[in-house]
Amino acid sequence: MTVCIDNAQHPLIIDSGAHCSIVAKDYLNNQFPNWEEKILLKKAKLFKSTSGKMTSIGTIIKEIIIPHRKGNIGVNQEFVVLYDPHIQGFLLGTDYQRIYGIDICNSKNRHITIGTKKDKKFSLYIYHMSTHDPLEESLNEFREGQFSTSLASKQKLILLKMLRKNRPAFAIGEEPLRKIRGHDIELYLDVKRPYAPILRRPPYPASLETRKEIEKHINEPLEMDFIRKI
């Protein structure tokens, strides 16, 4: 599957037969020029695989962003850096699969689930690596939004990251406004006496017909999902 690491897309292989997560030294050299400055546990260790023995250099920690249209998931993972595996990308072993509760589903559309949210499926397909820069891809994600032309590229990226982080505070696409969480305003509405001053003014005289009209005005936004009843 394709994940985001350090604002760039990288392939992630999920292997239920590997007891630890690994990455090749050659891949890090090509994709992360300064990776050796962040290496941990600089101690050589032999690993065995079906293709022979492999020597480790140490470990490195990377934040993995797993994309999903309903909200990305970010996890910190430690990878063993090996000299000789022929892997183009990162390999996730059973160590972190157990930690995060990752289950592989080999159905028609292969996917994984993470933790207890079994309804949220992450595709296992490897997408073509994009040639666009992170800003252009992020702007495409929020293509319906309008950004001020006075904002610099870095400012737009900061704003986009904030929007992702506070995703529950917004309703997008076909989502109803009642889906918004964190900015709720509680209102108490009724059609019983004594009427609120604003409702006593014309055209709202205290009559049965008027009460029906008031109820209609309250029910309409409920039916249109502008507000929710609690």
Secondary structure, 3 states (H helix, E strand, C coil): CEEEECCEEEEEEECCCCCCCEEEHHHHHHHCCCHHHHCECCCCEEEEECCEEEEEEEEEEEEEEECCCCCCEEEEEEEEEECCCCCCCEEECHHHHHHHCEEEECCCCCEEEECCEEEEEEECCCCCCCCCCHHHHHHHHCCCCCCCCCCCHHHHHHHHHHHHHCHHHCCCCCCCHHHCCCCCCCCCCCCCCCCCHHHHCCCCCCCHHHHHHHHHHHHHHHHCCCCCCC
